[in-house]
Amino acid sequence: MTRVRERDIDLPDGRTLHVYDSGAQKRYPVLWQHGTPNTGNPPEPLMRAAKKLGLRWVSFDRPAYGGSTRHAGRTVGSVAADVAALADALELESFAVMGHSGGGPHGLACAATLTDRVSAVVSVAGLAPFDADGLDWFDGMGPTSTAALRSAQEGADRKRRHEEESADAPIDFTARDWATLAGPWGWLAEVAAAGVAKGLDGMIDDDLAYVTRWGVDLAAITAPVLLLHGSDDRVAPASHSRWLAGALPGCEHWTLPGEAHLSVLAAEEHGAEDALRWLAERTGR
C-alpha cells in the first residue's frame, strides 16, 4: 500500500488546510479534488496505476471536511486560493487536477484561476455551473439529489434542516453504482463516512456553492480538459458534461453508455484508469 503523508498548512486568513501527499518528488503531481461528502484522501483504487505512470497524488480536505477549517461563504472558485497555498507549501511549480462528482467543478475552477500552474484537468461526473445558459440544471437528476440542492437554493438554514430531516433518503444510485461499491471503489463509502463524521458543515457549504455562481471564467482555461460521464448518472446528469463540452472548445468528452455516477469510475474502458493515463500523456509522463 502506498504511504500517504499528512500535514496541516496554515493559510493567510488563519484557517488550516489538511493536506495529503502520496509520492516521491520525482513523480509528477496530480491534485485530487474529492466529491460531496468526502474527505480528501487520495483515491486508493488509483494508487497503483498512478505509481506505474510516474504520478504522485496530492490532495486536501475542502474547508469544513476532515482536518480543514470551515470557510463560511466559500464558492467553487474561492477554493482555488487554498490550492495555490497548497502548491506553494509543497513547492509545486505545476500540477494536473482530477476531480470526481463535486470535485469536478472545483478542478475546473482551479484550471480557470491558476492558468500558469494547472497543466491538465479531468472532471469525472461533475456538475456544470448553476447559471449555465441553456441548461436545465435539474433535468435528469434523481429526487434525493434534486431535493438536497433545491433546499440549498433557500439558504444555509433551510439546507441544514433538510439534511437533518432527510438523513435516510435513498441515494440516487443505479444498480451499477451499488455494484461498484462492492469492488475496489467501495473505498468511496469510507471517505463518504469520514466526510460527515465531524458534522454536516462541509456538505452544506459544498451544496450552497454548487447553486451559487462559481466566480470564475471557464473561457480562461488553457490547459487540456477531459470530461468523463456516465450516460445514466442520476446524481449529476450527463447533460452537465455535455454543456461543459460546448463551453470548452477543444476539450475531450467521453460519455459511457449504461454507466452512472460511481460505475463510470470502475469502467474497464474509458473509466478512471484510462482518464489517468490521458492525464499522464498530457503532462509528458
Residue pairs with C-beta under 8 A, 6 or more apart in sequence:
1 47
2 22
2 23
2 47
2 48
2 51
3 22
4 20
4 21
4 22
4 41
4 42
4 57
5 20
5 21
5 22
6 18
6 19
6 20
6 21
6 67
7 18
7 19
7 21
8 16
8 17
8 18
8 19
8 67
9 16
9 17
9 18
9 19
9 85
9 86
9 89
10 16
11 17
11 69
11 82
11 85
12 85
13 71
14 69
15 63
15 68
15 69
15 70
15 71
16 67
16 68
16 69
17 60
17 61
17 63
17 68
17 69
17 82
17 85
17 86
18 40
18 60
18 61
18 66
18 67
18 68
19 40
19 58
19 59
19 60
19 86
19 89
19 90
20 40
20 41
20 42
20 57
20 58
20 59
20 60
21 56
21 57
21 58
21 90
22 42
22 47
22 50
22 56
22 57
22 58
23 29
23 50
23 51
23 55
23 56
23 57
24 56
25 56
26 54
27 50
27 51
27 54
27 55
27 56
28 54
28 55
28 56
28 95
28 96
28 280
28 283
28 284
28 285
29 55
29 56
29 57
29 58
29 90
29 92
29 95
29 96
30 50
30 55
30 56
30 57
30 58
30 95
30 96
30 97
30 98
30 276
30 279
31 58
31 59
31 83
31 86
31 95
31 96
31 97
31 98
31 107
31 110
32 40
32 42
32 43
32 57
32 58
32 59
32 98
32 99
32 103
33 59
33 97
33 98
33 99
33 100
33 102
33 103
33 104
33 106
33 107
33 110
34 40
34 41
34 59
34 61
34 62
34 65
34 99
34 100
34 102
34 103
34 191
34 195
35 99
35 100
35 101
35 102
35 103
35 188
36 101
36 102
36 195
36 202
36 203
36 206
36 207
37 65
37 192
37 195
37 196
37 200
37 202
37 203
37 206
38 65
38 188
38 191
38 192
38 194
38 195
39 61
39 65
39 66
39 191
39 194
39 195
40 59
40 60
40 61
40 62
40 65
40 66
40 68
41 59
41 191
41 194
42 57
42 58
42 59
43 57
43 100
43 187
43 272
44 184
44 187
45 184
45 185
45 187
45 265
45 266
45 272
46 57
46 272
46 273
46 276
47 57
49 273
49 276
49 277
50 56
50 57
50 276
53 276
53 277
53 280
53 285
54 280
54 285
55 96
55 276
55 279
55 280
55 283
55 285
58 86
58 90
58 92
58 95
60 68
60 82
60 83
60 86
61 67
61 68
61 202
62 68
62 79
62 82
62 106
62 202
62 206
63 69
63 70
63 71
63 74
63 79
63 82
63 202
63 205
64 70
64 71
64 199
64 201
64 202
64 205
65 195
65 198
65 202
66 194
66 195
66 198
70 201
70 202
70 205
71 78
71 82
71 205
72 205
74 205
74 209
75 209
75 212
75 213
75 214
75 215
76 105
76 106
76 109
76 209
76 210
76 212
76 214
76 215
76 216
77 109
77 112
77 113
77 214
77 215
77 216
78 215
79 106
79 109
79 110
80 106
80 109
80 110
80 112
80 113
80 114
80 216
83 110
83 114
84 113
84 114
84 117
86 92
87 95
87 114
87 117
92 117
93 117
94 116
94 117
94 118
94 119
95 117
95 118
95 119
96 118
96 119
96 120
96 121
96 122
96 279
96 282
96 283
97 107
97 110
97 111
97 118
97 120
97 121
97 122
98 107
98 121
98 122
98 124
98 275
98 276
98 279
99 105
99 106
99 107
99 108
99 121
99 122
99 123
99 124
99 126
100 124
100 125
100 126
100 265
100 272
101 124
101 125
101 126
101 127
101 235
101 236
101 261
102 126
102 127
102 206
102 210
103 123
103 124
103 126
104 123
104 124
104 125
104 126
104 127
104 236
105 123
105 126
105 127
105 128
105 129
105 210
105 214
107 121
107 122
107 123
107 126
108 121
108 123
108 126
108 216
108 218
108 221
108 225
108 244
109 214
109 215
109 216
110 118
110 121
111 118
111 121
111 221
111 223
111 225
112 216
112 217
112 218
112 220
112 221
113 216
113 220
115 220
115 221
115 222
115 223
118 223
119 223
119 282
119 283
120 223
120 224
120 225
120 226
120 279
120 282
120 283
121 221
121 223
121 224
121 225
121 226
122 225
122 226
122 228
122 275
122 276
122 278
122 279
123 225
123 226
123 227
123 228
123 241
123 244
124 228
124 229
124 264
124 265
124 272
124 275
125 228
125 229
125 230
125 233
125 235
125 236
125 241
125 261
125 264
125 265
126 227
126 229
126 236
126 240
126 241
126 244
127 210
127 236
127 240
128 135
128 137
128 240
128 241
128 243
128 244
128 247
129 213
129 214
129 218
130 137
130 210
130 211
130 212
130 213
131 213
132 240
132 243
132 247
134 243
135 239
135 240
135 243
136 239
137 240
138 146
138 149
138 150
139 237
139 239
140 233
140 234
140 237
140 238
140 239
141 149
141 172
141 234
141 235
141 236
141 237
142 172
142 234
142 235
143 172
144 166
144 169
144 170
144 171
144 172
145 172
145 234
145 235
145 236
147 162
147 166
147 169
148 159
148 162
148 163
148 166
148 207
149 207
149 210
149 211
151 158
151 159
151 161
151 162
151 163
151 207
152 158
152 159
152 204
152 207
152 208
152 210
152 211
153 211
155 208
156 204
156 208
159 204
159 207
159 208
160 200
160 204
163 200
163 203
163 204
164 200
171 235
172 234
172 235
172 261
173 234
173 235
173 260
173 261
173 262
174 232
174 234
174 260
174 261
174 263
176 232
176 258
176 259
176 260
176 262
176 263
177 260
177 261
177 262
177 263
179 263
180 186
180 262
180 263
180 265
180 266
181 188
181 189
181 262
183 266
184 266
185 262
185 265
185 266
188 262
195 202
195 203
196 202
196 203
218 244
218 247
218 248
219 247
221 248
223 282
224 250
224 251
224 252
224 282
225 248
225 250
225 251
225 252
226 251
226 252
226 253
226 254
226 275
226 278
226 279
227 241
227 244
227 245
227 248
227 251
227 252
227 253
227 254
228 241
228 254
228 256
228 264
228 270
228 271
228 272
228 275
229 236
229 238
229 240
229 241
229 242
229 253
229 254
229 255
229 256
229 264
230 238
230 255
230 256
230 258
230 259
230 260
230 261
230 263
230 264
230 267
231 238
231 255
231 256
231 257
231 258
231 259
232 238
232 258
232 259
232 260
233 259
233 260
233 261
233 264
234 260
234 261
235 260
235 261
236 261
238 255
241 253
241 255
242 253
242 255
244 251
244 253
245 251
245 253
252 278
254 270
254 275
256 264
256 267
256 270
256 271
259 267
259 271
264 271
264 272
265 271
265 272
266 272
